[in-house]
Amino acid sequence: MPDQFRIGTMINISRWLKFILLFILVFTVVSACSGRSPQNVSTPLTSDCRMVQHALGETCVPNQPQRVVTLDVPSLGNALTLGIKPLASIVYFDTPPPYLAKHLEAIENLGKEEQPNIEKILALKPDLIIGIKYSTEPIYSQLSQIAPTVVDNWEGYPSWRDHFNFVAQVLGKTEEAKLVWAKYDQRIASLKTLLANRLQDLEVSFVHICCGTIDIDLKNSFNGSILADVGIRRPPAQAAPIEGGITLLSEERLMDIDGDILFVAVDNEEANQKLAELKRNPLWETLRAVQQNRVYFVNYPTWRGGNPLAADAVIDDLFRYLVNGA
């Protein structure tokens, strides 16, 4: 009996040790999970996802996301370019630009960029959310609880190429992105060939009128970078880069928009009234483009679109007015 008692006691002690070890293991795992950031809670590392570094940290994104939400128009345009139609997006236009309008069917509008509809995003059950830092950061923790959320450090329209490449990486579409850039380069080369004999003598200006102000887009703006790729000269005041790529223009410096061709973008009735005032300025009639009747009106959201879909539409305008219009 004593031997049996000792054996039974040893068995009980062994069971208790196993129980204690199991308890310690569970406690350790739970403690580790509770100390994780919100993005890691919602994006466990598995073979179905891959880690992506972004402006607000590191997130494991699905290898093949199926239910994507974008929180800005450049990201929306980038996703569409790469063959991904988001479930929902911020679309901050009263009237969407033509290049984008045809793609918006069945895409939910999430409202304002600074305050997207969180409840609507939650109801859509996305598996990936893409945004840009300045507007997404205040609500990042909430979004990360809904789905893996990645944020790019958007630095204004001069960074539109980098942002496209970032979205391509996040979506696992880097090979498709190479084809997009190849098509872009081919169209730019074609335009350069057709304009070859005129490039040195052609000076192109761009002005946007909105909200009581007049803006000019410089060499490193979205449309300015496209014009630079073609090799088109800009007026001296528009030929240098500046942070953000955009600057205000006073009516006293109206000659800063002087050029052989002037592209003008107005986006509402208030802007049209401002343009009418501008035309009453005596300097307006001294502009070369005005004298040569080469002032062309273009769509503002397109010429500041910040994505390859918009770039394609800008190149269409350049063919229309610089080649066919010539």
C-alpha positions in Angstrom: 0.0 0.0 0.0 2.8 2.5 0.8 4.3 2.0 -2.7 0.9 2.5 -4.3 0.4 5.6 -2.2 3.7 7.1 -3.2 3.0 6.3 -6.9 -0.5 8.0 -6.6 1.1 11.0 -5.0 3.7 11.3 -7.7 1.0 11.1 -10.4 -1.0 13.8 -8.7 2.1 16.1 -8.4 2.8 15.5 -12.0 -0.7 16.5 -13.0 -0.5 19.6 -10.9 2.8 20.6 -12.4 1.3 20.2 -15.9 -1.7 22.3 -14.9 0.6 25.1 -13.5 2.8 25.1 -16.6 -0.3 25.3 -18.8 -1.7 28.2 -16.7 1.6 30.1 -17.0 1.7 29.5 -20.8 -1.9 30.8 -21.2 -1.2 33.8 -19.0 1.9 34.7 -21.0 0.0 34.6 -24.4 -2.9 36.7 -23.1 -0.5 39.3 -21.6 1.4 39.5 -24.9 -1.8 40.0 -26.9 -3.1 42.6 -24.5 0.1 44.6 -24.9 -0.1 44.7 -28.7 -1.1 47.8 -30.7 -4.6 47.9 -32.2 -3.3 47.2 -35.7 -1.7 43.9 -34.5 -4.8 42.8 -32.8 -6.8 43.1 -36.0 -4.0 41.8 -38.2 -2.5 38.6 -36.8 0.6 37.3 -38.7 -0.4 34.4 -40.8 0.6 32.9 -44.1 -2.4 34.7 -45.6 -0.9 38.1 -45.0 2.4 40.0 -45.4 4.0 42.8 -43.3 3.9 46.3 -44.9 5.8 49.2 -43.4 3.9 52.5 -43.6 3.7 56.0 -42.1 2.1 54.9 -38.9 3.9 51.6 -38.3 3.8 48.0 -39.6 0.7 46.1 -40.6 0.1 42.6 -41.9 -2.1 43.0 -45.0 -4.0 40.3 -46.9 -2.0 38.7 -49.8 -5.1 39.1 -52.0 -7.4 41.7 -50.5 -11.0 41.5 -51.8 -12.8 44.1 -49.8 -10.8 47.3 -50.0 -11.7 50.8 -48.7 -9.8 53.9 -49.7 -9.9 57.2 -47.8 -8.8 59.7 -50.4 -9.1 60.2 -54.2 -5.5 59.5 -55.2 -5.7 56.1 -53.4 -9.0 55.4 -55.1 -7.6 56.3 -58.5 -4.5 54.2 -57.8 -6.6 51.1 -56.8 -8.8 51.5 -59.9 -5.7 51.8 -62.1 -4.5 48.5 -60.7 -7.8 46.7 -61.4 -9.1 46.9 -57.8 -12.5 48.5 -57.3 -12.9 49.6 -53.7 -16.1 49.0 -51.8 -16.1 52.6 -50.6 -14.0 55.7 -50.7 -13.9 59.4 -49.9 -15.0 61.3 -53.1 -14.7 65.0 -52.3 -16.3 66.4 -55.4 -19.8 67.8 -56.0 -19.4 66.7 -59.6 -16.9 63.9 -60.0 -14.4 64.5 -62.9 -15.1 62.6 -66.1 -12.0 60.4 -65.8 -13.4 59.1 -62.4 -17.2 59.3 -62.8 -17.5 56.2 -64.9 -15.8 54.1 -62.2 -17.9 55.3 -59.3 -20.9 53.1 -59.7 -21.4 50.8 -56.7 -18.7 52.5 -54.8 -20.0 53.8 -51.5 -19.2 57.5 -50.7 -17.8 57.8 -47.2 -18.3 61.5 -46.8 -15.7 64.1 -45.9 -12.0 63.4 -45.9 -11.5 64.8 -42.4 -14.5 62.8 -41.0 -15.3 59.6 -42.9 -18.3 57.5 -41.9 -16.8 55.0 -39.5 -20.1 53.2 -39.0 -20.4 52.6 -42.8 -16.9 51.3 -43.0 -17.6 48.9 -40.2 -20.8 47.6 -41.9 -18.9 47.0 -45.1 -16.5 44.5 -43.3 -13.4 45.5 -45.4 -10.3 43.4 -45.3 -8.0 46.3 -46.1 -8.2 50.1 -45.5 -5.8 52.5 -47.3 -5.4 56.2 -46.4 -2.9 59.1 -46.2 -1.4 60.2 -43.0 -2.6 63.8 -42.5 -6.3 62.8 -42.7 -6.2 59.2 -41.4 -3.9 59.6 -38.4 -6.6 61.0 -36.0 -8.9 57.9 -36.5 -6.2 55.3 -37.2 -6.8 53.4 -34.0 -10.5 53.1 -34.7 -9.9 52.0 -38.3 -7.3 49.4 -37.2 -9.9 47.7 -35.0 -12.1 47.3 -38.1 -9.5 46.0 -40.6 -5.7 46.1 -41.4 -5.1 49.8 -42.1 -2.1 51.2 -44.0 -1.2 54.9 -44.3 1.1 56.6 -46.7 3.1 59.7 -45.8 1.5 61.8 -48.6 3.6 64.9 -49.2 1.3 66.7 -51.6 0.9 66.2 -55.3 4.7 66.2 -56.0 4.6 62.7 -54.4 1.9 61.2 -56.6 4.2 58.7 -58.2 5.5 57.4 -54.9 2.0 57.1 -53.6 1.0 55.0 -56.6 3.9 52.7 -56.0 3.0 52.4 -52.3 -0.6 51.4 -53.1 0.6 48.9 -55.6 2.9 47.3 -53.0 0.0 47.2 -50.5 -2.3 45.6 -53.0 0.3 43.1 -54.1 0.2 44.6 -57.6 3.8 45.6 -58.2 4.0 43.8 -61.6 0.8 45.5 -62.8 2.3 48.8 -61.7 5.3 48.3 -64.0 2.8 47.9 -66.9 1.1 51.2 -65.9 4.3 53.1 -65.9 5.3 51.5 -69.2 2.0 52.7 -70.8 2.6 56.2 -69.3 6.1 56.4 -70.6 4.9 55.3 -74.1 2.3 58.0 -74.2 4.8 60.6 -73.0 7.3 59.5 -75.7 4.6 59.7 -78.4 3.6 63.2 -77.4 7.3 64.3 -77.3 7.8 62.9 -80.8 4.8 64.8 -82.2 5.9 68.0 -80.5 9.6 67.6 -81.2 10.0 70.6 -83.6 8.0 72.9 -81.3 9.2 72.0 -77.8 11.9 74.7 -77.7 9.5 77.4 -78.8 6.4 76.4 -76.8 5.8 77.8 -73.3 2.8 76.4 -71.4 1.1 78.0 -68.4 -1.5 76.7 -66.0 -3.8 78.6 -63.6 -6.5 77.5 -61.3 -9.2 79.9 -59.9 -11.2 78.8 -56.9 -12.5 80.0 -53.6 -11.5 83.6 -54.1 -7.9 82.9 -55.0 -5.8 82.3 -58.1 -3.3 79.4 -57.9 -0.5 78.4 -60.2 0.8 74.8 -60.3 4.6 74.7 -60.6 7.1 72.3 -62.1 6.8 69.7 -59.3 3.0 69.7 -59.1 0.9 66.9 -60.5 0.3 68.4 -63.9 3.6 70.2 -63.8 5.5 66.9 -63.5 3.6 65.6 -66.5 4.5 68.7 -68.6 8.1 68.3 -67.4 8.2 64.7 -68.5 7.1 65.8 -72.0 9.8 68.4 -72.0 7.5 71.4 -72.2 8.8 74.7 -71.0 7.0 76.7 -68.3 7.0 80.5 -67.7 9.9 81.5 -65.5 7.6 81.9 -62.4 6.3 78.4 -62.8 9.6 76.6 -63.8 11.0 76.1 -60.3 9.8 73.5 -57.7 8.3 74.5 -54.4 7.0 72.6 -51.4 3.6 71.3 -52.3 4.0 72.3 -55.9 1.3 75.1 -55.7 1.5 78.8 -55.0 -0.9 81.7 -54.8 -0.9 84.4 -57.5 -1.9 88.0 -57.0 -3.5 90.0 -59.8 -0.6 92.4 -59.7 1.7 89.5 -60.8 -0.6 88.4 -63.6 2.3 88.3 -66.0 3.6 85.2 -64.1 1.0 83.2 -66.1 2.1 84.6 -69.5 2.8 81.8 -72.0 2.1 80.7 -75.6 -0.7 78.5 -74.2 -2.7 79.0 -71.1 -4.7 76.2 -69.4 -7.3 77.6 -67.1 -9.3 75.5 -64.5 -12.4 76.9 -62.8 -14.6 74.6 -60.7 -17.7 76.6 -59.7 -19.7 79.7 -60.4 -17.8 81.7 -57.9 -14.6 80.9 -59.8 -16.2 81.9 -63.1 -17.0 85.3 -61.5 -13.4 85.6 -60.3 -12.3 84.8 -63.9 -14.5 87.5 -65.2 -12.9 90.0 -62.9 -9.5 88.8 -64.0 -10.3 89.4 -67.6 -11.1 93.0 -66.8 -7.5 93.5 -65.6 -5.7 95.5 -68.3 -2.8 93.0 -68.1 -5.1 90.1 -69.3 -5.1 91.4 -72.8 -1.3 91.5 -72.9 -0.9 87.8 -72.3 0.4 86.0 -75.4 -2.1 83.1 -75.1 -5.0 85.6 -75.0 -3.7 87.5 -78.0 -3.2 84.3 -79.9 -6.6 82.9 -78.8 -4.9 79.9 -77.2 -6.6 79.9 -73.7 -8.0 76.4 -73.0 -10.3 75.5 -70.2 -9.7 72.1 -68.5 -11.2 70.1 -65.7 -9.6 71.1 -62.3 -10.1 67.8 -60.4 -8.5 66.0 -63.4 -5.4 68.3 -63.6 -4.9 67.8 -59.9 -6.0 64.2 -59.8 -2.7 62.8 -58.4 -3.1 59.3 -59.9 -2.4 57.5 -63.2 -6.0 57.6 -64.3 -6.0 61.4 -64.0 -2.6 61.6 -65.6 -3.9 59.7 -68.6 -6.7 62.3 -68.9 -4.2 65.1 -68.7 -2.2 63.6 -71.5 -5.4 63.3 -73.5 -5.8 67.1 -73.1 -2.3 67.7 -74.1 -2.8 65.7 -77.4 -6.1 67.5 -77.9 -4.8 71.1 -77.5 -1.1 70.9 -78.3 -1.1 68.5 -81.2 -4.6 68.4 -82.7 -5.3 72.0 -81.8 -2.1 73.2 -83.5 
